[in-house]
Amino acid sequence: MDLHKNRLSQIFTPDYIAEFMVKNIKQHYFSSRNGSTIDKIKVLEPSAGKGIFLKYLLSEGFTNITAYELDQNLKIPLLKSYPDIEFKFENFLGSDVNEKFDIIIGNPPYLGQNYNAQIFQELVKNYSICKKYFVGNMDLFYFFIHLGIDKLKPGGLLSFITTNYWLTKSKKTGIKFLKPHITNDCFMIHYIDLSKIKVFKDAKGQHNCIFVLQKKYANEKHKKIDKIIDVIQLKQRTNHFNEKSNGKLFTDILNNQNSPYLLNYTSAMTNKDLSKKNSWILKYPLDVKNVVEQIEKHCRFNGSTSHLTDFFVIRNGLILIKDEIFILKENESLKIVDTDMFIKIDKTFVKLSDEEKQKLKKIFKSKVIRPFSYDKSDFSGYLIYFDKNEFKNQNLTIRNELIKEKYPNLTTYLNQYKGDLENILRNAKENIKDIYFPRRGSLITQYDIEDRRKLVNLEPYYDKEPKIFFSYISNSNSFGYTKDSYYATSDTYFLWGREGKNDIDYLFLLAYLNSKIMKFLFLAKNIMIKRSKTKLEEEIPIPNTSLFNSKYQLELIDLIRYFTSNVTQNIVSIDETILYKLREISPNTFSQIRNEKYPRRIIDILLFKLFGLAEEDIDLLIEKYY
Ligand SMILES: C[S@@+](CC[C@H](N)C(=O)[O-])C[C@H]1O[C@@H](n2cnc3c(N)ncnc32)[C@H](O)[C@@H]1O
């Protein structure tokens, strides 16, 4: 694809999708308006391409159609193929907002703002709609939705096919204006999830969706009317683009045929649940919601559901000025002989003092993280870790002198790379003298009960306190743990307890985070561990163990802690005497557990019992919907 095409984002919609979308929107339109005649309906296709939507609009009997297309190369073929359509070969984003339509349909151009900042700058300069709704991290098609909404008549319908990422984004990532605009002015009435099928032959790894918005009438806005959202989930997983079988699937949808590849349901989310600033989980069947609620029932503190963010802050591990310099590799820049350590300075190895040795910490990358633990042997090297608190209240120049005095060999080693380190800091617009300390990850800000801000030094936590950590990109709920010294690079996320949350039940929490229940919650709430932490912080409900107070539940919790502790220490054998109490309280649970070999399985079973859930039900839901 050449640059020109890329800028226009010319990816054309397959026939069967356009046919489906046109027939679908026609059905929606006439279902709410008896007796209206098709020639009165004003239709808009804002980015016509080669005109595939126009073809089906005409064949479905629409006559009053306006279409925009920016690419002048398409002008002649379009005019030739569709002589009865009113074309405007200009930028749709500059079109008159006062010209209103009953139906807007199409496949708008996708173009991420991040990599195309200049194009967006030009748009903002030239078009008022872009100026009004521009925000970093957005996509070009957001403007098409914004202007589309503004150009709809009350009751009018807009249906686009787009990528689906915007639905699960939160306000910090580009949807700041889009979600409020949609929820204020429209109802989402139909959502078709295409993430399991490949729609566009040439677009790599793209997850798509079709949605239908209905513009609110003034009284619907005024009375805060709510509406349901119909969902269609396609289950087919074809790696190869297969127009024929996908086409058949869409004919099935239109004809209301039962198909093993189709799920058709009303979302447990209604329009009033659609947040203006957070993720929308439209793919939310009622039977899934019921189980989520059953879990969340046990996560109430003072009447409301608590989430991870109420107890923890999630922070990356250590960001160093340059890993290759600060992380010493054994037999390269570091030699270890018995308990002595030697650092390489000017081609010779110099012995470190005991004080200096204490400043070297084993450091790990996220690849070593396993559920419940980590691979101890696979550390990346020894990190030079100075603690800012040791020299606090000193200005930088004095601090640098003191640190050199106290740790002469380590600082001499670092000074060999002074120019390099200073350059990195200079480019990052940071203080170039600050070459001895980690750039980030050694301190966190906390607020005490009176909301006073204080900086907490993390060294003692990295060194010994219980810690839960996980990879910052992962599609599974794999949470590591240790009470030992564990320093990690910035590709690791740590859960640091908030101020005043000192009584966290780490073993129980670890069991829960790594459980099959959590796996289900990840699927149900579409939680993924990505660079952005907001979803994790705000969507993972945290159980309130004080709500479990029957003798049976208390015993289950004790056992969960016991087995979790074993798993963290890699103990696989099971001491059966530990189960004697359980045998008395619940012979049933006891015998189920006795048949299990693996402690991790046992932990899962105990958690299901504790939450009052049947594992088979959850298996069925996962199988059915995900
Ligand atoms: C993703 S393609 C889809 C084309 C067609 N709707 C289809 O589904 O096959 C987007 C089209 O929008 C056109 N386009 C891009 N920016 C535009 C703009 N600002 N105004 C009008 N058309 C635009 C491109 O040239 C391209 O043909």
The ligand as an SDF file (V2000), in Angstrom:
LIG
                    3D

 27 29  0  0  0  0  0  0  0  0999 V2000
  -11.8680    2.1120    4.8880 C   0  0  0  0  0  0  0  0  0  0  0  0
  -12.2140    2.7480    3.2690 S   0  0  0  0  0  0  0  0  0  0  0  0
  -13.8250    2.1700    3.0760 C   0  0  0  0  0  0  0  0  0  0  0  0
  -14.4210    2.4460    1.7730 C   0  0  0  0  0  0  0  0  0  0  0  0
  -15.8420    1.9370    1.5710 C   0  0  0  0  0  0  0  0  0  0  0  0
  -16.7670    2.6030    2.4850 N   0  0  0  0  0  0  0  0  0  0  0  0
  -15.9030    0.4570    1.7690 C   0  0  0  0  0  0  0  0  0  0  0  0
  -16.4080    0.0630    2.7990 O   0  0  0  0  0  0  0  0  0  0  0  0
  -15.4210   -0.3070    0.9550 O   0  0  0  0  0  0  0  0  0  0  0  0
  -12.3300    4.4540    3.5760 C   0  0  0  0  0  0  0  0  0  0  0  0
  -12.5320    5.3250    2.3730 C   0  0  0  0  0  0  0  0  0  0  0  0
  -12.6550    6.6570    2.8570 O   0  0  0  0  0  0  0  0  0  0  0  0
  -11.9670    7.5380    1.9850 C   0  0  0  0  0  0  0  0  0  0  0  0
  -11.6180    8.6940    2.8160 N   0  0  0  0  0  0  0  0  0  0  0  0
  -10.5630    8.8160    3.6620 C   0  0  0  0  0  0  0  0  0  0  0  0
  -10.6360    9.9800    4.3110 N   0  0  0  0  0  0  0  0  0  0  0  0
  -11.7740   10.5840    3.8840 C   0  0  0  0  0  0  0  0  0  0  0  0
  -12.3970   11.8230    4.2060 C   0  0  0  0  0  0  0  0  0  0  0  0
  -11.8560   12.6230    5.1290 N   0  0  0  0  0  0  0  0  0  0  0  0
  -13.5530   12.1370    3.5930 N   0  0  0  0  0  0  0  0  0  0  0  0
  -14.1030   11.3050    2.6900 C   0  0  0  0  0  0  0  0  0  0  0  0
  -13.5450   10.1370    2.3380 N   0  0  0  0  0  0  0  0  0  0  0  0
  -12.4060    9.7760    2.9290 C   0  0  0  0  0  0  0  0  0  0  0  0
  -10.8050    6.7340    1.4730 C   0  0  0  0  0  0  0  0  0  0  0  0
  -10.3530    7.2160    0.2410 O   0  0  0  0  0  0  0  0  0  0  0  0
  -11.4110    5.3360    1.3830 C   0  0  0  0  0  0  0  0  0  0  0  0
  -11.9140    5.1130    0.0910 O   0  0  0  0  0  0  0  0  0  0  0  0
  1  2  1  0
  2  3  1  0
  2 10  1  0
  3  4  1  0
  4  5  1  0
  5  6  1  0
  5  7  1  0
  7  8  2  0
  7  9  1  0
 10 11  1  0
 11 12  1  0
 11 26  1  0
 12 13  1  0
 13 14  1  0
 13 24  1  0
 14 15  1  0
 14 23  1  0
 15 16  2  0
 16 17  1  0
 17 18  1  0
 17 23  2  0
 18 19  1  0
 18 20  2  0
 20 21  1  0
 21 22  2  0
 22 23  1  0
 24 25  1  0
 24 26  1  0
 26 27  1  0
M  CHG  2   2   1   9  -1
M  END
$$$$
